[in-house]
Amino acid sequence: DLAGFCVGMGEEATLFDPADARPGDVLIGLRSTGLHSNGFSLVRAAF
């Protein structure tokens, strides 16, 4: 098994704004085996 987490902190003015995304930018997503802790709130709200 492999597990991990990341915690970050930044000034609000320097956070990424999705409106700034441009053609050629890269978004990296990692495949998951299912719902994990961040998915449960959405599932509870939907059902």
C-alpha distance (Angstrom), angle and dihedral (degrees) to the residues before:
residue distance angle dihedral
D1 . . .
L2 3.76 . .
A3 3.78 123.1 .
G4 3.75 135.0 168.5
F5 3.74 146.6 149.0
C6 3.76 139.6 -155.1
V7 3.78 130.9 -144.5
G8 3.76 121.6 -169.2
M9 3.74 140.8 178.3
G10 3.79 131.7 -163.3
E11 3.74 145.7 156.1
E12 3.80 111.4 -87.0
A13 3.81 91.9 -126.4
T14 3.83 91.0 58.7
L15 3.83 98.6 46.8
F16 3.81 118.1 114.1
D17 3.79 114.3 -91.4
P18 3.83 112.9 -155.6
A19 3.82 88.2 -144.5
D20 3.83 86.9 67.9
A21 3.83 92.7 61.7
R22 3.80 111.9 120.1
P23 3.81 135.8 -172.9
G24 3.79 107.9 -80.0
D25 3.82 94.7 34.4
V26 3.79 113.8 125.8
L27 3.80 126.8 -133.0
I28 3.80 115.4 -166.4
G29 3.80 119.8 -156.8
L30 3.78 127.3 -179.0
R31 3.78 122.3 -143.1
S32 3.78 116.5 -116.1
T33 3.79 132.8 -156.1
G34 3.80 91.4 -133.0
L35 3.76 143.1 -56.2
H36 3.74 116.5 -18.1
S37 3.80 131.5 -179.8
N38 3.82 94.9 -61.9
G39 3.80 92.2 52.7
F40 3.78 99.4 54.9
S41 3.82 96.6 76.3
L42 3.80 90.6 55.0
V43 3.80 92.1 47.3
R44 3.80 91.9 49.7
A45 3.81 91.0 49.8
A46 3.81 92.6 48.0
F47 3.80 96.3 47.5
